[in-house]
Amino acid sequence: MNRYNILYSVGEDEFVKELCRLLTSSQDYIENYSIDLIEANAIIDSQEFDRALREIAKIRQTLAQADYRLHDVMGLISARIQAENSSVNVAPPANAAKLNERLEEVKKNLQSLGMELSDSEIEKLLEGKND
């Protein structure tokens, strides 16, 4: 069976509903898997090995269908976590401009004293001193 990748987006208000839909679908396949295993055992007991191969192929396909849905669930959750983490880091601190101005001022003062320090060394000196 061929599979096609389809990209789609889910609104924030439908996110949990979509996850539950995919998990329920996966669960349905797993429930069929148990029934198919019982059938495969009976077929093997009757030594109908050609039929057993077909049944085992069907079982493997059922597992794959469940796994595809679980993979989609993981992908959606990962995308949500990534989006939440990136949105937290996007906005610079409110006082970033003030800190940069202060850093430049300190650099000029140090240079006028004949001292050369890197930005990271200056930042270490300024830690905890927000005046």
N, C-alpha and C positions, 0 to 999 in steps of 0.2 A: 504494500500500500504506500503510495506516494504521500509525502507531507509537504505542505507549503507554509512558509513563514509569513505570517500576517501581523503587521504592527498596528496596534490600536491604542487609543488612550481611554482612560476611565476617569470620569469626574470624581472629585474628592468625595462628593456625597454618595457615589455609587461604589467606591473602592471596596469597602468591607463586603458589600453585597456580591460583587464580582468574585472576590476571594472565596466566599462561601459557596457560590455557584460552582466554581472550579473544583473545590474540595468535595462537594457533593457528587459531582460527576465522577471524580476519581474514586470515591467510595462506591459508587454504583458498579464501576468496573471491577473493583476488588471483591465485591459481593458475588459477582458473576464468576470471578476467578475461583472461589471456593467450590461453587457448583460444578464448574468445569473440571476441577481436580478430582472430585468424586467420580465424575463420568470417565475421566482418563484412567483412574484406577480400575474401574469396572471393565473397561475395554482391554486394558493390559491383562487383567485376570482371565479374560476370555481368549487371550492370545491373538487378538486381531491387531497385529503390529502395524500394518499399513494405516488402519483407522486410528490407531494410537498416535502415530506420527502427526496426522492431521489435527487431532485433538490437542496435542502438545503445542503445535504451531499456533492454534487458536488461543491457547492459554498464554503463550508468550506475547501474542498480539494484544491480548487483554491487559497484561502487565504493562506493555509499552504505552497503551492508551492512558492508563492510570498515571504512569510516570510523566507523560507529556503534560498532563494537567498539573501535576505537582511541580514540574519545572516552571510552568507559567506562573503558578502561585509564588514560587521563590523569586522569579524575575520581577513580578509586580511589587513584592515586599521590598526587595533590594532597591528597586528604582525609587520607591517612596522614602526609604531611609536615606538614600543618596541625595534626593531632592531636599529633604529636611536638613541634612547636614550642610549642604552647599548654601542653602538660604540663610543659615545661621552665620556662616563665615563671609557672606557677601558684603555686608555693610561695615565700613570702617568705623572705628571708635569715634564718638562725637567730638572728642578733643584731639583728634589726630593732627589737625592743622596747627593747633597750639603747641603740641609736642614737637612737631617738625620745626616750628619757628624757634622754640627753646633750644633744640638740638643745634641748629645753625648758629644761634647766638653764643652758645657755649663753645662751639668749634672756633668761632672767630676770636673769642676771648682767650682760648688756649693757644691759638696761633700767634696772637699778639704777645703772649708770654714765651713764645719760642717752643711750645710743646706740640707734638704731632700725635694725636690719638685716632684710632679707627672709630667709626660710628658705633660699633658694638661695645668698644671700651667706654665710650662716652655714655652710651645707654646704661651700662652697668653702674657708672658713677651717679647717674640721675635716678636710678630705681628708688622708688619710695619718696622722691622729692618732687612733688607736684606743686611748685609755687609759682 
